[in-house]
């Protein structure tokens, strides 16, 4: 008696697997963190973007504030400019696509930041206990130099996120250097829009100072016939637009030192001191004798000088 042959074995085809992707993992977009934050989430967002611990970023901003006085300004600018990140921790967000295991993290950013803090601390102690007077530009310029050296080192090393964090820090320091170089914050700086409109020669001040906000100095009603000589006026402002209005017939010499933003002096872009004759029909118009000598120092914002 013969036995029946066994039934054929069914072999299931292997499940389809997506092709593996090569290359570095996706870099997150630079945003403010909603989960790792103390004030605004700027440091948490920088940490997620660069891979450098948020605590080190916080220490760095404190060091900039103590050493150069610009840490608060840079932090506020990033708070305003950076968009907020999504709600919820990163592990709860849906993955966009599969990733291969990340490459080892480069030690260059951490070493650069550590050297940066050590050098800035040494400069601060030297400035405090010796006669060497180092201003904010010196501190920030040194920090920018060290970050640049870190970028050079990162260019010759591998590893994950070797350059992104240093580039972000370099951009922050560059903005701080520009702001500090223009000396936009006098000791009596104020927050809010300010307008000055003197109507007599005696009412014109030698210096008009602003802080954060728009600053307007309207000199159009100053009687030029009462002048015994040119009025020399300094305008100093930090963040915001600066507008200076002079009489139509006044001969004016204008000098502008400016950080970021457009400069418009009587319809022209001015770089350095320039003399502009008046356009009216008064006897002092275009007589080679100045009525106003105006020096403007501004940080971030537009600068405009016009005639009333």
One Martini backbone bead per residue (centre of mass of N, CA, C, O) as a GRO file, in nm:
protein
  308
    1UNK     BB    1   0.094   0.038   0.025
    2UNK     BB    2   0.052   0.361  -0.065
    3UNK     BB    3   0.142   0.677   0.005
    4UNK     BB    4   0.073   0.995   0.022
    5UNK     BB    5   0.182   1.278  -0.071
    6UNK     BB    6   0.293   1.554   0.036
    7UNK     BB    7   0.222   1.860   0.068
    8UNK     BB    8   0.297   2.148  -0.046
    9UNK     BB    9   0.512   2.402   0.031
   10UNK     BB   10   0.454   2.725   0.135
   11UNK     BB   11   0.626   3.018   0.020
   12UNK     BB   12   0.685   3.314   0.138
   13UNK     BB   13   0.750   3.612   0.050
   14UNK     BB   14   0.939   3.856   0.111
   15UNK     BB   15   0.940   4.140   0.256
   16UNK     BB   16   0.935   4.464   0.192
   17UNK     BB   17   1.218   4.679   0.172
   18UNK     BB   18   1.349   4.963   0.215
   19UNK     BB   19   1.580   5.148   0.108
   20UNK     BB   20   1.873   5.245   0.196
   21UNK     BB   21   2.020   5.530   0.335
   22UNK     BB   22   2.258   5.762   0.277
   23UNK     BB   23   2.422   5.960   0.485
   24UNK     BB   24   2.339   6.209   0.663
   25UNK     BB   25   2.144   6.318   0.886
   26UNK     BB   26   1.895   6.503   0.959
   27UNK     BB   27   1.851   6.844   1.007
   28UNK     BB   28   1.731   7.051   1.211
   29UNK     BB   29   1.558   7.320   1.266
   30UNK     BB   30   1.598   7.639   1.373
   31UNK     BB   31   1.455   7.657   1.701
   32UNK     BB   32   1.251   7.703   1.953
   33UNK     BB   33   1.198   7.557   2.250
   34UNK     BB   34   0.918   7.396   2.434
   35UNK     BB   35   1.079   7.195   2.650
   36UNK     BB   36   1.374   7.350   2.663
   37UNK     BB   37   1.312   7.598   2.903
   38UNK     BB   38   1.337   7.927   3.067
   39UNK     BB   39   1.368   8.171   2.827
   40UNK     BB   40   1.210   8.098   2.519
   41UNK     BB   41   1.414   7.849   2.406
   42UNK     BB   42   1.694   7.913   2.275
   43UNK     BB   43   1.895   7.709   2.402
   44UNK     BB   44   1.736   7.455   2.327
   45UNK     BB   45   1.746   7.500   2.019
   46UNK     BB   46   2.057   7.504   1.995
   47UNK     BB   47   2.094   7.218   2.107
   48UNK     BB   48   1.930   7.062   1.889
   49UNK     BB   49   2.104   7.170   1.645
   50UNK     BB   50   2.417   7.110   1.764
   51UNK     BB   51   2.455   6.911   2.036
   52UNK     BB   52   2.481   7.119   2.256
   53UNK     BB   53   2.438   7.184   2.559
   54UNK     BB   54   2.228   7.407   2.708
   55UNK     BB   55   2.411   7.490   2.946
   56UNK     BB   56   2.641   7.603   2.770
   57UNK     BB   57   2.474   7.826   2.640
   58UNK     BB   58   2.402   7.972   2.901
   59UNK     BB   59   2.690   8.030   2.988
   60UNK     BB   60   2.764   8.194   2.735
   61UNK     BB   61   2.558   8.427   2.776
   62UNK     BB   62   2.662   8.513   3.051
   63UNK     BB   63   2.950   8.579   2.957
   64UNK     BB   64   2.869   8.799   2.753
   65UNK     BB   65   2.732   8.984   2.958
   66UNK     BB   66   2.982   9.025   3.151
   67UNK     BB   67   3.205   9.099   2.930
   68UNK     BB   68   3.020   9.278   2.691
   69UNK     BB   69   2.690   9.332   2.722
   70UNK     BB   70   2.540   9.142   2.467
   71UNK     BB   71   2.375   8.892   2.556
   72UNK     BB   72   2.088   9.006   2.581
   73UNK     BB   73   2.057   9.112   2.294
   74UNK     BB   74   2.105   8.846   2.141
   75UNK     BB   75   1.876   8.689   2.277
   76UNK     BB   76   1.643   8.873   2.186
   77UNK     BB   77   1.687   8.841   1.883
   78UNK     BB   78   1.643   8.533   1.877
   79UNK     BB   79   1.360   8.535   2.000
   80UNK     BB   80   1.236   8.698   1.758
   81UNK     BB   81   1.353   8.534   1.496
   82UNK     BB   82   1.277   8.264   1.610
   83UNK     BB   83   1.094   8.001   1.579
   84UNK     BB   84   0.879   7.788   1.703
   85UNK     BB   85   0.844   7.487   1.805
   86UNK     BB   86   0.707   7.204   1.856
   87UNK     BB   87   0.512   7.018   2.032
   88UNK     BB   88   0.670   6.823   2.222
   89UNK     BB   89   0.864   6.576   2.217
   90UNK     BB   90   1.065   6.423   1.994
   91UNK     BB   91   0.953   6.124   2.039
   92UNK     BB   92   0.641   6.212   1.952
   93UNK     BB   93   0.727   6.256   1.672
   94UNK     BB   94   0.699   6.200   1.357
   95UNK     BB   95   0.861   6.032   1.130
   96UNK     BB   96   0.973   6.095   0.817
   97UNK     BB   97   1.232   5.896   0.810
   98UNK     BB   98   1.454   5.674   0.787
   99UNK     BB   99   1.748   5.605   0.987
  100UNK     BB  100   2.060   5.588   1.036
  101UNK     BB  101   2.308   5.560   1.221
  102UNK     BB  102   2.481   5.780   1.376
  103UNK     BB  103   2.745   5.950   1.387
  104UNK     BB  104   2.989   6.053   1.549
  105UNK     BB  105   3.047   6.304   1.753
  106UNK     BB  106   3.197   6.595   1.747
  107UNK     BB  107   3.442   6.764   1.957
  108UNK     BB  108   3.483   7.057   1.851
  109UNK     BB  109   3.252   7.234   1.970
  110UNK     BB  110   3.311   7.179   2.271
  111UNK     BB  111   3.604   7.275   2.273
  112UNK     BB  112   3.554   7.561   2.168
  113UNK     BB  113   3.364   7.651   2.398
  114UNK     BB  114   3.562   7.603   2.629
  115UNK     BB  115   3.784   7.795   2.529
  116UNK     BB  116   3.607   8.043   2.518
  117UNK     BB  117   3.541   8.062   2.822
  118UNK     BB  118   3.831   8.073   2.924
  119UNK     BB  119   3.922   8.328   2.772
  120UNK     BB  120   3.700   8.521   2.871
  121UNK     BB  121   3.765   8.485   3.170
  122UNK     BB  122   4.058   8.586   3.151
  123UNK     BB  123   3.991   8.868   3.039
  124UNK     BB  124   3.808   8.959   3.272
  125UNK     BB  125   4.027   8.939   3.494
  126UNK     BB  126   4.233   9.125   3.363
  127UNK     BB  127   4.042   9.374   3.348
  128UNK     BB  128   3.984   9.384   3.661
  129UNK     BB  129   4.308   9.351   3.786
  130UNK     BB  130   4.402   9.554   3.570
  131UNK     BB  131   4.494   9.817   3.334
  132UNK     BB  132   4.342   9.662   3.119
  133UNK     BB  133   4.130   9.797   2.860
  134UNK     BB  134   3.852   9.604   2.756
  135UNK     BB  135   3.621   9.597   2.530
  136UNK     BB  136   3.358   9.459   2.368
  137UNK     BB  137   3.505   9.416   2.098
  138UNK     BB  138   3.735   9.246   2.215
  139UNK     BB  139   3.569   9.010   2.321
  140UNK     BB  140   3.409   8.942   2.058
  141UNK     BB  141   3.652   8.913   1.868
  142UNK     BB  142   3.779   8.676   2.017
  143UNK     BB  143   3.540   8.485   1.993
  144UNK     BB  144   3.530   8.486   1.680
  145UNK     BB  145   3.813   8.372   1.638
  146UNK     BB  146   3.767   8.099   1.781
  147UNK     BB  147   3.537   8.005   1.600
  148UNK     BB  148   3.700   8.010   1.339
  149UNK     BB  149   3.905   7.795   1.431
  150UNK     BB  150   3.689   7.575   1.471
  151UNK     BB  151   3.605   7.563   1.170
  152UNK     BB  152   3.876   7.474   1.065
  153UNK     BB  153   3.889   7.210   1.229
  154UNK     BB  154   3.612   7.093   1.120
  155UNK     BB  155   3.707   7.066   0.816
  156UNK     BB  156   3.923   6.815   0.916
  157UNK     BB  157   3.672   6.672   1.039
  158UNK     BB  158   3.452   6.462   1.155
  159UNK     BB  159   3.130   6.416   1.224
  160UNK     BB  160   2.863   6.525   1.397
  161UNK     BB  161   2.807   6.849   1.398
  162UNK     BB  162   3.083   7.023   1.342
  163UNK     BB  163   2.953   7.320   1.218
  164UNK     BB  164   2.666   7.430   1.283
  165UNK     BB  165   2.712   7.555   1.569
  166UNK     BB  166   2.946   7.748   1.489
  167UNK     BB  167   2.789   7.912   1.284
  168UNK     BB  168   2.571   8.016   1.475
  169UNK     BB  169   2.770   8.152   1.674
  170UNK     BB  170   2.905   8.338   1.462
  171UNK     BB  171   2.650   8.501   1.393
  172UNK     BB  172   2.598   8.611   1.672
  173UNK     BB  173   2.876   8.753   1.705
  174UNK     BB  174   2.857   8.937   1.460
  175UNK     BB  175   2.619   9.104   1.560
  176UNK     BB  176   2.757   9.195   1.825
  177UNK     BB  177   2.993   9.346   1.694
  178UNK     BB  178   2.830   9.555   1.539
  179UNK     BB  179   2.682   9.676   1.781
  180UNK     BB  180   2.937   9.743   1.955
  181UNK     BB  181   3.093   9.924   1.742
  182UNK     BB  182   2.853  10.154   1.752
  183UNK     BB  183   2.766  10.232   2.032
  184UNK     BB  184   2.427  10.225   2.103
  185UNK     BB  185   2.460  10.235   2.440
  186UNK     BB  186   2.405  10.451   2.648
  187UNK     BB  187   2.374  10.516   2.984
  188UNK     BB  188   2.079  10.681   2.913
  189UNK     BB  189   1.910  10.473   2.797
  190UNK     BB  190   1.595  10.410   2.630
  191UNK     BB  191   1.258  10.294   2.614
  192UNK     BB  192   1.125  10.413   2.329
  193UNK     BB  193   0.983  10.668   2.187
  194UNK     BB  194   1.147  10.974   2.058
  195UNK     BB  195   1.089  11.341   2.071
  196UNK     BB  196   1.245  11.634   1.920
  197UNK     BB  197   1.134  12.006   1.917
  198UNK     BB  198   1.290  12.270   1.879
  199UNK     BB  199   1.234  12.654   1.867
  200UNK     BB  200   1.525  12.724   1.967
  201UNK     BB  201   1.854  12.769   2.008
  202UNK     BB  202   1.860  12.708   2.319
  203UNK     BB  203   1.693  12.423   2.279
  204UNK     BB  204   1.943  12.299   2.168
  205UNK     BB  205   2.114  12.010   2.185
  206UNK     BB  206   2.414  11.843   2.176
  207UNK     BB  207   2.257  11.570   2.274
  208UNK     BB  208   2.092  11.279   2.134
  209UNK     BB  209   1.925  11.006   2.302
  210UNK     BB  210   1.881  10.661   2.275
  211UNK     BB  211   1.773  10.310   2.240
  212UNK     BB  212   1.466  10.168   2.217
  213UNK     BB  213   1.347  10.283   1.920
  214UNK     BB  214   1.232  10.581   1.806
  215UNK     BB  215   1.417  10.869   1.668
  216UNK     BB  216   1.334  11.226   1.685
  217UNK     BB  217   1.480  11.523   1.518
  218UNK     BB  218   1.331  11.848   1.510
  219UNK     BB  219   1.476  12.149   1.337
  220UNK     BB  220   1.273  12.324   1.152
  221UNK     BB  221   1.208  12.567   1.387
  222UNK     BB  222   1.481  12.688   1.381
  223UNK     BB  223   1.617  13.003   1.392
  224UNK     BB  224   1.870  13.105   1.181
  225UNK     BB  225   1.897  13.418   1.246
  226UNK     BB  226   2.009  13.347   1.557
  227UNK     BB  227   2.281  13.266   1.460
  228UNK     BB  228   2.645  13.268   1.539
  229UNK     BB  229   2.672  12.959   1.459
  230UNK     BB  230   2.723  12.645   1.448
  231UNK     BB  231   2.544  12.355   1.514
  232UNK     BB  232   2.639  12.092   1.734
  233UNK     BB  233   2.528  11.751   1.678
  234UNK     BB  234   2.444  11.456   1.863
  235UNK     BB  235   2.342  11.122   1.754
  236UNK     BB  236   2.226  10.851   1.970
  237UNK     BB  237   2.164  10.501   1.885
  238UNK     BB  238   2.038  10.177   1.876
  239UNK     BB  239   1.724  10.058   1.837
  240UNK     BB  240   1.606  10.195   1.546
  241UNK     BB  241   1.486  10.473   1.416
  242UNK     BB  242   1.627  10.765   1.245
  243UNK     BB  243   1.519  11.117   1.259
  244UNK     BB  244   1.620  11.412   1.073
  245UNK     BB  245   1.519  11.760   1.082
  246UNK     BB  246   1.570  12.037   0.870
  247UNK     BB  247   1.596  12.319   0.739
  248UNK     BB  248   1.571  12.414   0.412
  249UNK     BB  249   1.811  12.653   0.431
  250UNK     BB  250   2.023  12.471   0.546
  251UNK     BB  251   2.353  12.418   0.616
  252UNK     BB  252   2.489  12.080   0.606
  253UNK     BB  253   2.676  11.852   0.815
  254UNK     BB  254   2.711  11.496   0.763
  255UNK     BB  255   2.754  11.213   0.993
  256UNK     BB  256   2.773  10.844   0.958
  257UNK     BB  257   2.736  10.576   1.198
  258UNK     BB  258   2.667  10.233   1.105
  259UNK     BB  259   2.526   9.920   1.105
  260UNK     BB  260   2.204   9.831   1.052
  261UNK     BB  261   2.079   9.953   0.754
  262UNK     BB  262   1.948  10.234   0.623
  263UNK     BB  263   2.070  10.532   0.439
  264UNK     BB  264   1.917  10.873   0.432
  265UNK     BB  265   2.045  11.174   0.273
  266UNK     BB  266   1.871  11.356   0.085
  267UNK     BB  267   1.847  11.085  -0.111
  268UNK     BB  268   2.118  10.965   0.004
  269UNK     BB  269   2.398  10.760   0.035
  270UNK     BB  270   2.607  10.775   0.322
  271UNK     BB  271   2.980  10.776   0.346
  272UNK     BB  272   3.043  10.994   0.550
  273UNK     BB  273   3.114  11.315   0.528
  274UNK     BB  274   2.870  11.575   0.439
  275UNK     BB  275   2.773  11.853   0.236
  276UNK     BB  276   2.458  12.051   0.247
  277UNK     BB  277   2.287  12.268   0.082
  278UNK     BB  278   2.050  12.474   0.067
  279UNK     BB  279   1.707  12.531  -0.098
  280UNK     BB  280   1.649  12.809  -0.041
  281UNK     BB  281   1.612  13.192  -0.028
  282UNK     BB  282   1.800  13.256   0.179
  283UNK     BB  283   2.093  13.430   0.256
  284UNK     BB  284   2.228  13.152   0.392
  285UNK     BB  285   2.219  13.002   0.133
  286UNK     BB  286   2.491  12.878   0.009
  287UNK     BB  287   2.754  13.041   0.191
  288UNK     BB  288   2.978  12.848   0.329
  289UNK     BB  289   2.794  12.840   0.598
  290UNK     BB  290   2.721  12.669   0.866
  291UNK     BB  291   2.440  12.559   1.073
  292UNK     BB  292   2.502  12.238   1.069
  293UNK     BB  293   2.651  11.972   1.279
  294UNK     BB  294   2.599  11.621   1.219
  295UNK     BB  295   2.623  11.336   1.436
  296UNK     BB  296   2.572  10.984   1.365
  297UNK     BB  297   2.488  10.706   1.590
  298UNK     BB  298   2.403  10.372   1.488
  299UNK     BB  299   2.286  10.049   1.490
  300UNK     BB  300   1.964   9.942   1.446
  301UNK     BB  301   1.843  10.079   1.150
  302UNK     BB  302   1.713  10.360   1.023
  303UNK     BB  303   1.845  10.650   0.839
  304UNK     BB  304   1.715  10.996   0.837
  305UNK     BB  305   1.763  11.294   0.633
  306UNK     BB  306   1.576  11.600   0.628
  307UNK     BB  307   1.349  11.847   0.514
  308UNK     BB  308   1.092  12.081   0.621
   0.00000   0.00000   0.00000
